[in-house]
Amino acid sequence: MKKLILLLSFLILTTCSNNDRVNTCNFLQNISVNRTLNLNLPSNNQLLFPLSPVYVANEGNLGIYVINLGNNQFKAWDAADPNHPQEACSYMERDGIEVSCDCVDENKYDLVTGQSRNEPLPCGLKEYRATLSGNEVIISN
């Protein structure tokens, strides 16, 4: 009986954590992404200009936003709010270089940095690798 109590006490102590970031940053799934965007196509034409994001559907959790930062540097971010469980309101709409969710707290993020635009939040946007190769932007994780 003492062994059972010790085992249960150990399990409770090791599963409790003061680090809320570990628990709150697990809302998004680790979905494999491997997408190539041809910059010669009209649908990706905006990516030829700095700070003109493009939304790519059917990738990541709720799509991906890709932005040209200039100097052949690109960033790709998941379009799902990382600070919410996935719900209808956690998809983020774009307004310029800012995205925001429709949930009650209306979290806002910067597509250049991936960080919160309003109060500090535990999680920034989920980033994917975005590299320029010739006339294509390759997005992967």
Secondary structure as the mmCIF struct_conf table of DSSP 4:
data_model
#
loop_
_struct_conf.conf_type_id
_struct_conf.id
_struct_conf.beg_label_comp_id
_struct_conf.beg_label_asym_id
_struct_conf.beg_label_seq_id
_struct_conf.end_label_comp_id
_struct_conf.end_label_asym_id
_struct_conf.end_label_seq_id
HELX_RH_AL_P HELX_RH_AL_P1 LYS A 2 THR A 15
BEND BEND1 ASN A 18 ASN A 18
HELX_RH_AL_P HELX_RH_AL_P2 ASP A 20 THR A 24
TURN_TY1_P TURN_TY1_P1 CYS A 25 CYS A 25
BEND BEND2 LEU A 28 LEU A 28
STRN STRN1 ASN A 34 ASN A 38
TURN_TY1_P TURN_TY1_P2 LEU A 39 ASN A 40
BEND BEND3 LEU A 41 LEU A 41
HELX_RH_3T_P HELX_RH_3T_P1 PRO A 42 LEU A 48
BEND BEND4 PHE A 49 PHE A 49
TURN_TY1_P TURN_TY1_P3 PRO A 50 LEU A 51
STRN STRN2 VAL A 54 VAL A 56
BEND BEND5 ALA A 57 GLU A 59
TURN_TY1_P TURN_TY1_P4 GLY A 60 LEU A 62
STRN STRN3 ILE A 64 GLY A 70
TURN_TY1_P TURN_TY1_P5 ASN A 71 ASN A 72
STRN STRN4 GLN A 73 ASP A 78
BEND BEND6 ALA A 79 ALA A 79
STRN STRN5 ALA A 80 ALA A 80
TURN_TY1_P TURN_TY1_P6 PRO A 82 ASN A 83
BEND BEND7 HIS A 84 HIS A 84
BEND BEND8 GLN A 86 GLN A 86
HELX_RH_3T_P HELX_RH_3T_P2 ALA A 88 SER A 90
STRN STRN6 TYR A 91 TYR A 91
STRN STRN7 MET A 92 ASP A 95
TURN_TY1_P TURN_TY1_P7 GLY A 96 ILE A 97
STRN STRN8 GLU A 98 CYS A 101
BEND BEND9 CYS A 103 CYS A 103
TURN_TY1_P TURN_TY1_P8 VAL A 104 ASP A 105
STRN STRN9 LYS A 108 ASP A 110
TURN_TY1_P TURN_TY1_P9 LEU A 111 THR A 113
BEND BEND10 GLN A 115 GLN A 115
STRN STRN10 SER A 116 SER A 116
BEND BEND11 ARG A 117 GLU A 119
BEND BEND12 PRO A 122 PRO A 122
HELX_LH_PP_P HELX_LH_PP_P1 LEU A 125 LYS A 126
STRN STRN11 GLU A 127 SER A 133
TURN_TY1_P TURN_TY1_P10 GLY A 134 ASN A 135
STRN STRN12 GLU A 136 SER A 140
#
